[in-house]
């Protein structure tokens, strides 16, 4: 029992320098002190609730934590009506660094406490503290900390005080200083921390870090007292007890947005790991969706205390999902500011990702119209998973929706595509590009349309990567319509098939010389000039060689500097087109220059149809002018 004058004692660890290190090095954000003190207060209330189960004499009123601002005294106080502390508790838990009162309380469960509180009482405890250092974060903002406390059921109260420089004192409090039950922590703020006397800042920090604590939090200021939180986090409530407006309001406050969620997911996982998830798919596309520096949109809580504002819980290809996850058993680092990579954390991340995919799949099957809007906004992001996450590729293939040559409005799944395969079709054909309008008008589609072959139209940059790495779908490989030979002659023309007639071979006789001359004119601009079985109404098109990458992928890689000189394209010619027939008729004509002009214009026209510029703009303009002048000079019919 200390005397009335108070008794100074050295910290048991005898490490004043260590205390300084703990205060100034463990935490990276000074705001964290508020979270730590509120967590301690919540733990004190939770401990009393369970102790009272075994001791009916320990009656308690509804729990609450009160934050009081006194601008005149320049103090910030935190008061709870929880279990309180004895003199020995003060010495053990506030005078010994890294000795946690919460941890000691949990350890007592191994000494017969289960018999009084129930075998599953430990699992039900909502206790947070575990390292015994959170209290010392108060010295980041305070020159001195006073603790007034009275243990539940006791008459004696105590006053603990320290300036955080190596010593502390314990003495009886003055009349009325200690609470009837529980603990009041008073921070005498230093000069750099006077901004914590602003009610608005305290309210913001409470909502940011501690709004999910299972104890109501009140703020007392000059205007009076008001409640900041109700002590019940939305995600801890049963789904049946939450209405649509509550979910919507929470979603809007979570992301600072004004739209409504397109999909709400709420579940509690038990078994190997215990955690709760509340997740939302936004109703509109965030403006920074494709920002490479965009952080995750997951708030991670451990036992209702915010640990990380922007945790990477789901993979980047689900970055549009906003979610809250609250775990009871995630391992933390000593400052509780970051999570530790562990098998537990990896397992939870994998499980959450799988569940989100399952919920999206259910929606795609049950409400096609609602899912179509989600795919419209976030399909290009989900397709990143086809490239980055082969393990999830099958599930994502089930979600993927495409525009095709037969359904330009989109909404076609791969299963739909497979149901429309033509006779002798051995591949899933696709066309890469930059926009749907240009893709739909591409000459490379003509031969496929003539045979009733549906072609996936892929306008997103990521499409060029996932189709290059995907093995296939349902036994059919993916094949670009602009790479190598089309090899579709074995598929009957739709007109002939409908009429029951045999397909006629295209007229190619006598054109070999034309192709050779065209290759001679174009020289190194092309790898080869050859007949095309993919054209039906256009005179020519460009395709990648059999050995080279798809032309769209090649352009993307070249623009990013990840590819050397571009490979030479192949110019394919439609031998049935009137222009090609007319050009063949000019072989040997005296005006060789006109022949060369037409060949180069055909080449540049093929480039323009792909969205590229002419190979040489000045020469293109000069050739076009010569041809137009010649046509204009012809006598009128």
Protein Blocks (a to p, Z undefined) as FASTA:
>chain_A
ZZfkopadddfklpaklmmmmmmmmpmbfklmmmmmmmmmmmmmmmmmmmmmmmmklgcd
dddddddddfknopacdddfbebpafklmmmmmmpghiafklmmmmmmmnoplmmnopkl
mmmpccfblnopmmmmmmmmpcbdcdddddehiabdcddddehiopacdddddehkacfb
dcdddddddfklmmmmpmklmmmmmmmmmmmpcbdcddddfkoccdfbgoiafklpcfkl
pcfklmmmmmmmmnopabdcfbdcddddehjbgcdddddddfbdcfklmgmklccfbdcd
eehiafbfbbcfbcfklmmpccddddfkbccdfkomaccddfklmmmmmmmmmmmmmmmm
mmmmmmmmlmmmmmmmmmmmmmmmmmmmmmlmmmmmmmpccddfklmngoiafklmmmmp
cehiabdcddddfbfklmmmpmklmmmmmnopacdddfbfklmmmmmmpnbgehiacddf
kgcjfklmlpccfklmmnopacddddfehklmmmmmmmmmnmmmpmbdcddfkbfkbmbd
cdddfkbccfklmmmmmmnopaccdddddddddfkbmklmmmmmmgoiablmlmmmmmmm
mmmmmmmmnopacfblmlmmmmmmmmmmmmmmpccZZ
